[in-house]
């Protein structure tokens, strides 16, 4: 009997939050203030998510572009 593929997204999301909280605690223990550590981690995370989403959607090249037809041409 094989194992069924389950939805592991909640588990990954929980571990991601735990990892980010640990990074914040390490930064605070190193001497950085709490709000500054929180802002830094949120900024880096948002930048990483934005870069990941942009990398998943390739840019539309000129060859793939849909031509615009005006009323005069139609």
C-alpha positions in Angstrom: 0.0 0.0 0.0 1.4 3.3 -1.1 1.3 6.5 0.9 -1.1 9.1 -0.5 0.2 12.6 -1.2 -1.1 14.9 1.5 -1.2 18.6 1.6 2.0 19.7 3.4 1.5 23.4 3.0 0.4 24.1 6.5 3.4 22.2 7.9 5.8 24.1 5.7 4.2 27.4 6.6 4.5 26.6 10.3 8.2 25.7 10.0 8.8 28.9 8.0 7.3 31.0 10.7 9.4 29.2 13.3 12.5 29.8 11.3 11.8 33.5 10.9 11.1 33.9 14.6 14.4 32.2 15.4 16.2 34.6 13.1 14.6 37.5 14.8 15.5 36.1 18.2 19.1 35.6 17.1 19.3 39.2 15.8 17.9 40.5 19.1 20.3 38.5 21.1 23.1 39.9 19.0 22.2 43.4 20.1 19.8 44.6 17.5 16.5 46.1 18.7 13.4 44.1 18.4 11.4 46.3 16.0 14.5 46.8 13.8 15.0 43.0 13.6 11.4 42.5 12.8 11.4 45.1 10.0 14.7 43.6 8.6 13.3 40.1 8.5 10.0 41.2 7.0 11.8 43.2 4.3 14.1 40.4 3.3 11.2 37.9 3.3 9.0 40.2 1.1 11.9 40.7 -1.3 12.5 37.0 -1.5 8.8 36.2 -2.1 8.6 38.9 -4.8 11.7 37.6 -6.6 10.4 34.0 -6.4 7.0 35.0 -7.9 8.6 37.1 -10.6 11.0 34.2 -11.5 8.0 31.8 -11.9 6.3 34.0 -14.5 8.6 34.6 -17.5 8.5 38.0 -19.1 6.5 38.3 -22.3 9.0 38.5 -25.2 8.3 40.4 -28.4 7.9 37.1 -30.4 5.2 36.0 -28.0 3.4 39.3 -27.8 -0.2 39.5 -29.1 -0.5 42.1 -31.9 -2.9 45.0 -31.2 -5.4 45.4 -34.0 -7.0 48.8 -34.4 -10.4 49.5 -35.9 -8.8 50.7 -39.1 -6.9 47.4 -39.6 -9.9 45.2 -38.8 
